[in-house]
Amino acid sequence: MPDDFKTRLKIAKSKIKKKLDNDVEKRGSFMGNAFKLGTELVAAVTVGTIIGFILDSWFDTKPWLIVIFFFLGAAAGMLNVIRAANRMQRED
């Protein structure tokens, strides 16, 4: 009888350990995805603003092209985030 209990206890412990390992992997995956989405948004806004700044200095239209390309970059970033989130949702 005690050997049977020990065997069942070992099985239960191994199941709990596997579940905890899976939870840790999922948490890391979620953090990676969140970082990816944030980076995509910031990168798009930054690139748009830099392009606007360069064009403003070429055409001497400050600050209009910076403002326009800032909003274009923000829109592109949001679109990228939405697409990536939809892709992640389909994978799950």
matplotlib code that plots the C-alpha trace (Angstrom):
import matplotlib.pyplot as plt

x = [0.0, 2.7, 4.5, 1.3, 0.9, 4.5, 4.0, 0.8, 2.6, 5.5, 3.0, 1.1, 4.3, 5.5, 2.2, 2.3, 5.9, 5.0, 2.1, 4.3, 6.9, 4.3, 3.0, 6.5, 6.9, 3.6, 4.4, 7.7, 5.9, 3.3, 6.0, 7.9, 4.8, 3.9, 7.5, 7.2, 4.0, 5.3, 8.5, 6.6, 4.5, 7.4, 9.5, 6.8, 6.3, 10.0, 10.6, 7.7, 8.9, 12.5, 11.3, 9.2, 12.1, 14.4, 11.9, 11.2, 14.8, 15.0, 11.9, 12.1, 8.5, 9.0, 7.0, 4.3, 5.9, 7.1, 3.5, 2.1, 4.6, 4.3, 0.6, 1.3, 3.8, 1.4, -1.3, 1.1, 2.3, -1.3, -2.0, 1.1, 0.1, -3.4, -2.1, 0.4, -2.2, -4.6, -1.8, -0.9, -4.6, -4.9, -1.8, -3.3]
y = [0.0, 2.6, 1.9, 2.5, 5.9, 6.8, 6.0, 8.1, 10.9, 10.8, 10.9, 13.8, 15.8, 15.2, 16.4, 19.5, 20.2, 19.8, 22.2, 24.8, 24.5, 25.1, 28.1, 29.7, 29.1, 30.7, 33.7, 34.3, 34.0, 36.6, 39.0, 38.5, 39.2, 42.3, 43.6, 43.0, 44.9, 47.9, 47.9, 47.9, 50.8, 52.9, 52.1, 53.1, 56.5, 57.1, 56.3, 58.5, 61.4, 61.1, 61.0, 64.1, 65.9, 65.1, 66.2, 69.4, 70.3, 69.7, 71.6, 74.2, 73.5, 73.1, 71.8, 70.6, 67.5, 66.4, 66.6, 64.8, 62.0, 61.6, 60.9, 58.6, 56.7, 56.4, 55.1, 52.6, 51.5, 50.9, 49.0, 46.8, 46.1, 45.1, 42.8, 41.2, 40.8, 39.1, 36.8, 35.9, 35.2, 32.9, 30.9, 30.3]
z = [0.0, 0.8, -2.5, -4.4, -2.6, -3.4, -7.1, -7.3, -5.5, -8.0, -10.9, -9.5, -8.9, -12.4, -13.8, -11.7, -12.8, -16.5, -16.0, -14.3, -17.1, -19.7, -17.8, -17.7, -21.4, -22.2, -20.0, -21.8, -25.2, -24.2, -23.0, -26.3, -28.3, -26.2, -26.7, -30.4, -30.8, -28.8, -30.8, -34.1, -33.1, -31.8, -34.8, -37.3, -35.6, -35.3, -39.0, -40.1, -38.0, -39.3, -42.9, -42.2, -40.6, -43.6, -46.2, -44.2, -44.2, -48.0, -48.9, -46.0, -45.0, -41.3, -39.3, -41.8, -43.2, -39.7, -38.5, -41.6, -41.5, -37.7, -38.2, -41.2, -39.1, -36.3, -38.6, -40.2, -36.7, -35.5, -38.7, -38.2, -34.6, -35.6, -38.3, -36.0, -33.2, -35.7, -36.9, -33.3, -32.5, -35.5, -34.4, -31.0]

ax = plt.figure().add_subplot(projection="3d")
ax.plot(x, y, z, "-o")
ax.set_aspect("equal")
plt.show()
